[in-house]
C-alpha cells in the first residue's frame, strides 16, 4: 500500500537519481575506452603525415619546444610564417605549443605540401602521445588526410585538361 501513495515528486527524485548514476557510468566508460599512449623506449611518439606527394615522419617528446625539420630549425626550413603556422596548428589547437620537442623528416613535393604533411604527422603523433586530444583535433579537421593530389597529364592534351592551342591557319 505504501508503493501506491508515492507522489510525482518522489518519482522525479528517483528518476533524477538514476539519471545521475547513468551519467557517471557513461563518463567512466568513455575514459576507460581511451586507448593507451604509444610511446617508444626513448619517450617519443611517432606519426606519419601525407599531403599531395609529400611524406613526413614526425617524432615528438616532452621538452621545451625545440623544433627541427630535416635537421634545420622550423623557422629556417619553412621561411614563410603562414607555412610555420600551418605546420604547427595542432599544437595551437591542443594548447601544447612549448611543451614538446618536434623532430621530423620530410620528402617529396613542395613546401606547401610538406607543411601539410608535417601537420598531419604531428596530429597523429599527438594523438599517439595523448589520446584524449583526439576529439579536439578531429573537430578542427586535422585527423583526416587531405586526399587532393595533382591530376595526371593525358595524351592529346597540353596538361591534364588543357587542349593544345588551336591554329586557324
C-alpha positions as CSV (number, residue, x, y, z in Angstrom):
1,X,0.0,0.0,0.0
2,X,2.9,2.4,0.6
3,X,4.0,2.0,-3.0
4,X,0.7,3.3,-4.3
5,X,0.9,6.5,-2.2
6,X,4.0,7.8,-4.0
7,X,3.8,11.3,-5.3
8,X,5.1,12.7,-8.6
9,X,7.9,14.5,-6.7
10,X,9.1,11.1,-5.3
11,X,9.1,9.6,-8.8
12,X,11.0,12.6,-10.2
13,X,13.6,12.3,-7.4
14,X,14.0,8.6,-8.1
15,X,14.4,9.2,-11.8
16,X,17.0,12.0,-11.3
17,X,19.0,9.7,-9.0
18,X,19.0,7.0,-11.7
19,X,19.9,9.5,-14.5
20,X,22.9,10.9,-12.5
21,X,24.3,7.4,-12.0
22,X,23.9,6.8,-15.7
23,X,25.9,9.9,-16.5
24,X,28.6,8.9,-14.1
25,X,28.7,5.4,-15.6
26,X,28.8,6.8,-19.2
27,X,31.7,9.2,-18.3
28,X,33.6,6.3,-16.7
29,X,33.1,4.2,-19.9
30,X,34.4,7.0,-22.2
31,X,37.5,7.5,-20.1
32,X,38.1,3.7,-19.9
33,X,37.6,3.5,-23.7
34,X,40.6,5.7,-24.5
35,X,43.5,3.8,-26.0
36,X,46.9,3.6,-24.3
37,X,49.5,6.1,-25.3
38,X,52.1,4.7,-27.8
39,X,55.5,5.8,-26.5
40,X,58.8,4.2,-27.5
41,X,61.8,3.4,-25.3
42,X,63.1,7.0,-25.9
43,X,59.9,8.6,-24.6
44,X,58.8,9.7,-28.1
45,X,55.6,9.2,-30.1
46,X,55.6,8.8,-33.9
47,X,53.2,9.9,-36.6
48,X,53.3,9.7,-40.4
49,X,51.7,12.5,-42.3
50,X,50.9,12.8,-46.0
51,X,49.8,15.6,-48.3
52,X,49.9,15.8,-52.1
53,X,53.1,14.0,-52.9
54,X,54.9,14.8,-49.6
55,X,55.5,12.4,-46.7
56,X,56.5,13.5,-43.3
57,X,57.8,11.3,-40.4
58,X,57.2,13.1,-37.1
59,X,58.5,12.3,-33.6
60,X,57.5,14.3,-30.5
61,X,58.7,14.0,-27.0
62,X,58.2,16.2,-23.9
63,X,60.6,19.1,-23.9
64,X,61.0,22.9,-24.2
65,X,59.7,23.4,-27.7
66,X,62.7,22.8,-29.9
67,X,61.5,22.0,-33.5
68,X,63.6,20.7,-36.4
69,X,62.6,19.7,-39.9
70,X,65.3,17.8,-41.9
71,X,68.0,18.9,-39.5
72,X,67.1,22.6,-39.7
73,X,65.1,24.8,-37.4
74,X,61.5,25.1,-38.4
75,X,61.8,28.8,-38.9
76,X,64.6,28.3,-41.4
77,X,63.0,25.4,-43.3
78,X,59.6,26.9,-43.6
79,X,60.6,30.6,-44.1
80,X,57.1,31.9,-44.6
81,X,55.2,32.5,-41.4
82,X,52.0,31.0,-42.9
83,X,53.7,27.7,-43.5
84,X,55.0,27.7,-40.0
85,X,51.5,28.4,-38.6
86,X,50.0,25.7,-40.9
87,X,52.5,23.1,-39.8
88,X,52.2,23.9,-36.1
89,X,48.4,24.3,-35.9
90,X,47.8,21.1,-34.0
91,X,50.0,22.4,-31.1
92,X,47.9,25.6,-31.1
93,X,44.6,23.7,-31.1
94,X,45.8,21.3,-28.3
95,X,47.3,24.3,-26.4
96,X,50.7,22.4,-26.1
97,X,52.9,24.9,-28.0
98,X,56.1,24.9,-26.0
99,X,55.6,21.6,-24.2
100,X,57.0,19.2,-26.8
101,X,60.2,18.9,-28.9
102,X,59.5,18.1,-32.5
103,X,61.8,16.3,-34.9
104,X,60.6,15.4,-38.4
105,X,61.9,14.4,-41.8
106,X,60.0,15.4,-45.0
107,X,60.4,14.1,-48.5
108,X,58.7,15.0,-51.8
109,X,56.5,17.7,-53.1
110,X,56.9,21.5,-52.4
111,X,56.9,23.5,-49.3
112,X,53.1,23.8,-49.0
113,X,52.6,20.1,-49.3
114,X,55.4,19.4,-46.9
115,X,53.8,21.8,-44.3
116,X,50.5,19.9,-44.7
117,X,52.3,16.6,-44.3
118,X,54.0,17.8,-41.1
119,X,50.7,19.0,-39.7
120,X,49.1,15.6,-40.4
121,X,52.0,13.7,-38.9
122,X,52.1,16.0,-35.9
123,X,48.4,15.4,-35.3
124,X,48.9,11.6,-35.4
125,X,51.9,11.8,-33.1
126,X,50.0,14.0,-30.6
127,X,47.1,11.5,-30.6
128,X,49.6,8.7,-30.0
129,X,51.1,10.5,-27.1
130,X,47.8,11.9,-25.6
131,X,44.7,10.0,-26.9
132,X,42.5,12.5,-25.0
133,X,43.4,15.2,-27.6
134,X,41.7,13.3,-30.5
135,X,38.2,14.9,-30.2
136,X,39.7,18.5,-30.3
137,X,42.0,17.7,-33.3
138,X,39.2,15.8,-35.1
139,X,36.9,18.8,-34.6
140,X,39.5,21.1,-36.2
141,X,39.7,18.7,-39.2
142,X,43.4,17.7,-38.7
143,X,42.9,13.9,-38.3
144,X,41.6,13.4,-41.9
145,X,44.2,13.2,-44.6
146,X,43.6,15.7,-47.4
147,X,43.3,13.4,-50.4
148,X,43.6,16.0,-53.1
149,X,46.5,15.4,-55.5
150,X,47.6,16.8,-58.9
151,X,45.7,15.2,-61.8
152,X,47.9,13.4,-64.2
153,X,48.5,14.6,-67.8
154,X,46.5,12.9,-70.5
155,X,47.8,12.2,-74.0
156,X,46.5,14.5,-76.7
157,X,46.4,17.4,-74.1
158,X,48.8,20.1,-73.2
159,X,48.2,19.4,-69.4
160,X,45.7,17.4,-67.5
161,X,42.7,19.1,-69.2
162,X,44.0,22.0,-71.2
163,X,44.0,21.4,-75.0
164,X,46.7,22.5,-77.4
165,X,46.3,25.9,-78.9
166,X,44.0,25.9,-81.9
167,X,45.5,27.2,-85.1
168,X,43.0,28.6,-87.7
169,X,45.7,28.6,-90.5
